[in-house]
């Protein structure tokens, strides 16, 4: 459960980082779409302004050509110039509906176009009047009208120039706004991309940290094999049950001796059960109760009862019944050692057990045969020492204690 909590705590920042990255990418996509829309709008506005300027320029050229045709007629009296003049003036008048439509959102331009239209109408009237007077009274009689016509021509050119300047100003302003918009967009994009780069670096570091934590956890699970905490000679011995666990008690190593004594294969128990699962449950409960009383602290029946002393740095050797895979049981003497890393943190436990069946059988045989008399063993005048088949002292009477100076607890199951 602790490992899952650790993994979840490591995963959370990574997922938050991915969420932020996704949000930033959505922002970039939104900005890009908005940029396309605004770019299209800007292009349309610029095209619109160019079109207004073009039509104003076209109107100015046509008006000037119409005036030239008027002068050509006065100089040559060739009627074809009057036809060309009228055709040009017609085109000039036809230009106004389009110009009014193009500048409908610009009140100043609309006012100028009305003034321009009036000036052109006035100039057309002067053309007509000057032609009639010229035809009936001659060139000198039309001089006054020529002067008035010149003034109206100047007014037309002035109005057109003002209208073009207005459009040029709009064109310049729109270009500047477009430049600022593109520049701002570029800055925002660079900032967002830089942020994404930093975020990607942070996510990469978070993932590496998570992998490091996993590797550390893995190292804690298999330090016995990776760091040589136990020698091959012990693990390959068929005379000792060598069981190594992780810090939570789950079996990580199950040697050939344990397989022979308990009937399980290593694959059947590793990463699946704890040593408490192969121990007599009633004895485990009794041990937990005894330790709770001895150490004045509540101890939970189960694996904790088997390693509690070792976890506190107290040497612990005890007798316990192991249950084989086939359900049979045998007495074992178990030595427990806490395994620690360089920082003195517990990374697991080592339980080395021996089959105590022979000793128990020897004791029962001796007692049943009456080979030892209570009087002898209780006598302070006789040193009575009994061993198992391997020579390890199993009985050490009061006479032996008096003569040799050892207590029974100091030598039993320890020396020969």
Secondary structure, 3 states (H helix, E strand, C coil): CHHHHHHHHHHHHHHHHHHHHHHHHHHHHHHHHHHHHHHHHHHHHHHHHHHHHHHHHHHHHHHHHHHHHHHHHHHHCCHHHHHHHHHHHHHHHHHHHHHHHHCCCCHHHHHHHHHHHHHHHHHHHHHHHHHHHHHHHCCHHHHHHHHHHHHHHHHHHHHHHHHHHHHHHHHHHHHHHHHHHHHHHHHHHHHHHHHHHHHHHHHHHHHHHHHHHHHHHHHHHCHHHHCCCCCHHHHCCCCCEEEEEECCCEEEEECHHHHHHHCCCHHHHCCCCEHHHHECHHHHHHHHHHHHHHHCCCCCCCHHHHHHHHHCCCCEEEEEEEECCCCCEEEEEEEEEEEECCCCCEEEEEEEEEECHHHHHHHHHHHHHCCCCHHHHCCCCCCCEEECCCCCEEEECHHHHHHHCCCHHHHCCCCC
